[in-house]
Amino acid sequence: MNTKRITSLLLCLLALCAIFSFTSCNKNKTEEPQKPSSSPSASLDGSKTEPNSPFTLSLAQNKAKAGETVTVTLSAQNNPSIAGYSVTVLYDEDVLTFVSCENKIAGGFAVANSTQKGKVRVMCTVMGGNTLSTEGVCDVLTFKVKEDAPKGTSALELVLADDSDEIYRTENGKMPSVNCILKGGAVTVE
């Protein structure tokens, strides 16, 4: 099977899983709004988050030499128990080539789709109406630095690229969007 066919099958599976998770939600269950903590909480990466801070998804920064592979983490801070996300990472295709994405969320089902150079969509959801309450690393993206990549810093942008990118939660059988700050990262070629 070729890569496009596998990617298409994975996207279809992700869509079916998302549909299943939202249709199987208990519609009679009402969820109490989460009350913010009055003290800082610790995330998986050991950093402290302040109460009432906005939900943030961010890409890390890393260094590598030309020809090497490099990993960059996608992390969540102040997660309001989202149900899933679809975000796009934009990168300089003259410097980097996308290799893979590994999901680190327990119970999460994720797929990365890179059909265009310089752009990779990272999607994650959980089944059965559950939520992603992860703080810290959600995904690890791997890139290969091109052999002829110039030294310097190559930006990684984290964006909602089009109408299909969204961060959402489930509430009473509905899927409202979640406001989120998106922070880019970078790969420095040494």
N, C-alpha and C positions, 0 to 999 in steps of 0.2 A: 504494500500500500504506500502511496506517496504521502508526503508531508501535508499537502493541502487536504487530502481526503481524511487523514487522521485528525487534523485540526478541525475540519468541519464536523466530524463525528463527535469530538470532544465538546464543541460548542453546542451541538444538538443535545448531548447528554446533560450539559450544564443547564440549558434552558428547561429541559424536562425535569431536572432535579429542583430547579427554582419553582416551576409551576406546581410540582408535587408538594413542596414544602409550604407554599402559600395556600393551597387548597386544603391541606390537611390541618391547618391551624384550627384550634378550638375557638369558634366564633362566639361562644357564650362566655369565654373567659375574659375578664377585664383586667388589664394590667395597671397597677398603681404607678404613677409617675415616679421615677427614681429621684430620691432626695440626695443632693450633693453632700458629701462628707465634709465635716468641718476641719479635718486635718489632712495633710498631704498623704497621698498613697504612693506605694512603690510599684513600679512596673516591672515586667520580666527582665528588662535590661538593667535594673537597679536604680534607674533615675527616679527622682521624686516629681510628682505632679501636684500642682496646687488645686484646691477645690474650686469649682466653678470655672476652671480653665476650659477653653473651647476644644472640641474634638479635632485632632490633627492626625493626618497621615503624612509621613515624611520619608524621603529617601536619604540614605546615608552617603558619606563621602569615603572614597577609598583610593589607594594608589597601586599602580602596576607599571611594568615596563612593556615596551612594544613586544608583541608576540605572546604575552602572558594572558591567562584568564584572570578575571577579577570579579569578586562578588560585591553586591550592593544590597543592603536590606531595605525593605519597606516596613515601616513600623507604625503602630497606632499609639496615641497618647490620649488619655481622657475619653476612652471609648464608652459611648452611651448604650452599649449592647446592641450594636447594629446587626442586621440580618444578612448583609452581604454588601459587596462593592464591585464596581467595575471602574477602573481608572486606567489612564494611558500614560506610559512613560515615553517621552520623546528624547532621542539621543542622536549624536552626530555620527551618521553612518560612515563618514570618512575616517573616523577614529575607532569606533566600536562595532562589533557584530553581536547581536543577541544570541545566546546559547540556550539558556533554560531558566525556568522559574520553579522553585521548590516551596510549597506551602508549608508553613509551620504552625497552623492553627489546628488544635485538636478538634476533630469532628468536622472540620471545614473541607469542602470540596472546591478545588481551584483549578483553573486552567489559564495559561498564557497564550495569547494569539499574536503572532508576529507575521502578518501577511504583507507588510510594507516595510522597506528599509527605513530605519530611523524611528520606528514606532512599534511599541509592544503594548497590547492591552492585557491587563492583569485582572482576572475576575475571581471572586470567591463567594460562596454561599454555604449555608448549612441546611440540613433537611429537617422536616417535621416541625417547622415553625420555631425552631430553636434560634438562639442568637449567638453572635461572636462577641465574647466578652474579653478577648485578648487585649492585654496591654503589652507593648513591646513588639518584638519581631513577628510580622505576619507572613512575609514571603522573603525568600532570598533569590535575587536575580543574578544570573551569571552572564558576563559578557567576555568576549575575546577582544583584546586590544590588537588592532591591525599591526602587522610588521612594520609598515611605513608610517605609523601614527606619529605626528609631531609631538615633542615634549610640551607639556602645559596642561591646563585644566580644561576638561570637556564637561560641560553642564549636562545634567539629567533633569528634565522638567517633568513634573507630575501634574497632570491636568485631567479635567473632564473634557474629553475631546469632542464628543458629539452627543446626540440625544440618547444614545445607548449607554453612555457612561453615567453612573449614578452611585450614590451611597444611600442605603435605605435600611429601614427597620420594619418589623411587623407589629402592628397595633390593631387589635380587634378585627383581624382578617384583612386589614388594609396594609399598603406598603408606602408610607410617607417617606419622602426624601429626608436625609439628615444633613444639616449644615456642617461643613468641614473645612478646615484650613489645610491646603495642600502645599507641602514644602518640597522643593527639588533637592537633588544631591549633585554629586560630581565624581568623576574619575580623573585623577591626576596622573598623567603619563610622565614617568621619570626618565 
